[in-house]
Amino acid sequence: MKKGIGLSVAASGLFALLYYYATLLKPLEGTEVFAWRVVLGVPALAIVITRFKRWHEVGLVAKRMLVDLRYLLLQMLCAALFGVQLWLFVWAPLHQKALDVSMGYFLLPLMMVLAGRLVYKEKLSSMQWVAVGFAILGVSHELLRTFSFSWATALVVFGYPPYFILRRYLKVGSLSSLYFDFSFLLVPAFYILWSQETSVLQQFSHDWTLSWKVLLFGIISAAALLGYLTASRLLPLSLFGILGYVEPVLLFWVAFLLLGEPVQPHEWLTYIPIWIAVLIVALEGMNALRQDMQLRSTAKK
């Protein structure tokens, strides 16, 4: 379990590093960085699938897409939803939206709780309702203060749940799903790189350091993905979910400390209730995990 925890935390750290690293790839814009992440992500995923010996699962999904047009279209929709999030993740740090996106990742677990209630009729515990109340308090403060809500935050909060719901409906393993998500995104990624005013070769020849920076970007992305997927297989689902809160915390501090996006004093009244909500959900998850481990220990005796 220690290995799984270490890999999960390391993966979150690498994803936070990617958040900052995107700003070092100038003159590349966010859309171009997104394209490179997709292009380099496909071979990285191929290596991961080979390591876990999951090519037969990929083959089964591919065969079904060939004979079922509706299934193919839903897979393409899934890739489109995922692609928007990939793009936003690398675009935001370059356009002073990093804090807004980190806020979205803080709110996402709570939105998933609500999605479970609305879509799958899952019951919420009293602590989850309290957490939702704190989150609503923070969001309400932001709406009353500005009469608006950041579109970048909203895109994460309302964009990811349909993706996860669709993935669950399609009943495809995470590796196979990610592989086809990235594969479908290759077409727009290659188009983005091909349609640039300055060609890829000209960019790399003008600044030779850019080539190894892009390559390192791909290596970090692949390492983060490998650590994340490996941890998901080594850890109990509840513990893996709790450790998922590490990433938005790191994203916030990257945006605040490294990217220099300020938090005004009145904005803390938005952040603090949402952080309290996340803490409540995390503590409840830890308590559930502890009880589960105690039951298993008792059963073994």
Long-range contacts (C-beta under 8 A, 24 or more apart in sequence): 1-234, 1-235, 1-239, 3-234, 4-230, 4-231, 4-234, 4-235, 4-239, 4-240, 5-231, 5-235, 5-239, 5-243, 7-227, 7-228, 7-230, 7-231, 7-234, 8-227, 8-228, 8-231, 8-235, 8-240, 8-243, 8-244, 8-246, 9-243, 9-246, 10-227, 11-224, 11-225, 11-227, 11-228, 11-231, 12-243, 12-244, 12-246, 12-247, 12-250, 13-250, 14-220, 14-221, 14-223, 14-224, 14-227, 15-224, 15-228, 15-247, 15-250, 15-251, 16-247, 16-250, 16-251, 16-253, 16-254, 17-220, 17-224, 18-89, 18-90, 18-217, 18-220, 18-221, 18-224, 19-89, 19-93, 19-98, 19-251, 19-254, 19-255, 20-93, 20-254, 20-258, 20-259, 21-216, 21-217, 21-220, 22-90, 22-93, 22-94, 22-217, 23-93, 23-94, 23-259, 24-213, 25-210, 25-213, 25-214, 25-217, 27-198, 27-203, 27-207, 28-203, 28-210, 28-214, 29-91, 29-94, 30-87, 30-90, 30-91, 30-92, 30-93, 30-94, 30-95, 31-87, 31-91, 31-192, 32-192, 32-193, 32-196, 33-90, 33-91, 33-94, 33-217, 34-83, 34-86, 34-87, 34-90, 34-91, 34-189, 34-192, 35-188, 35-189, 35-190, 35-192, 35-193, 36-189, 36-193, 36-214, 36-217, 36-218, 37-86, 37-90, 37-217, 37-218, 37-221, 38-83, 38-86, 38-182, 38-185, 38-186, 38-188, 38-189, 39-186, 39-189, 39-190, 39-193, 40-214, 40-215, 40-217, 40-218, 40-221, 40-222, 41-182, 41-218, 41-221, 41-222, 41-225, 42-179, 42-182, 42-183, 42-186, 44-218, 44-221, 44-222, 44-225, 44-226, 45-175, 45-178, 45-179, 45-182, 45-225, 46-179, 47-222, 47-226, 48-175, 48-222, 48-225, 48-226, 48-229, 49-175, 49-176, 49-179, 51-226, 52-175, 52-229, 52-233, 54-173, 54-175, 54-176, 57-173, 57-175, 57-176, 58-175, 58-176, 58-179, 58-180, 61-172, 61-176, 61-180, 62-180, 65-180, 71-170, 74-166, 74-169, 74-170, 75-170, 75-172, 75-180, 75-184, 76-184, 77-166, 78-163, 78-166, 78-167, 78-170, 78-177, 78-180, 78-181, 79-180, 79-181, 79-182, 79-183, 79-184, 79-185, 80-184, 81-159, 81-160, 81-162, 81-163, 81-166, 82-163, 82-181, 82-185, 83-181, 83-184, 83-185, 83-188, 84-155, 84-159, 85-155, 85-156, 85-159, 85-160, 85-163, 86-185, 88-152, 88-155, 88-156, 92-152, 93-254, 93-255, 93-259, 96-259, 96-261, 97-150, 97-152, 98-251, 98-254, 98-255, 98-259, 98-261, 99-252, 99-255, 99-256, 99-261, 99-263, 100-150, 100-152, 100-153, 101-152, 101-153, 101-156, 101-251, 101-255, 102-248, 102-251, 102-252, 102-254, 102-255, 103-150, 103-153, 103-252, 103-270, 103-271, 103-274, 104-152, 104-153, 104-154, 104-155, 104-156, 104-157, 105-156, 105-247, 105-248, 105-251, 106-248, 106-252, 106-274, 106-275, 106-278, 107-135, 107-139, 107-153, 107-156, 107-157, 107-274, 108-156, 108-157, 108-160, 108-161, 108-248, 109-241, 109-244, 109-245, 109-278, 109-281, 110-135, 110-277, 110-278, 110-281, 111-157, 111-158, 111-160, 111-161, 112-160, 112-161, 112-164, 113-281, 115-161, 115-164, 115-165, 119-165, 125-284, 127-280, 127-281, 127-283, 127-284, 128-280, 128-281, 128-284, 130-280, 131-276, 131-277, 131-278, 131-280, 131-281, 131-284, 132-277, 133-277, 134-273, 134-274, 134-276, 134-277, 134-280, 135-273, 135-274, 135-277, 137-273, 138-269, 138-270, 138-271, 138-272, 138-273, 138-274, 138-277, 139-270, 139-274, 141-269, 141-270, 141-273, 142-267, 142-270, 145-266, 145-270, 174-229, 174-232, 175-229, 178-225, 236-289, 236-292, 238-285, 238-288, 238-289, 238-292, 239-285, 239-289, 241-285, 242-282, 242-285, 242-286, 242-289, 245-278, 245-281, 245-282, 248-278
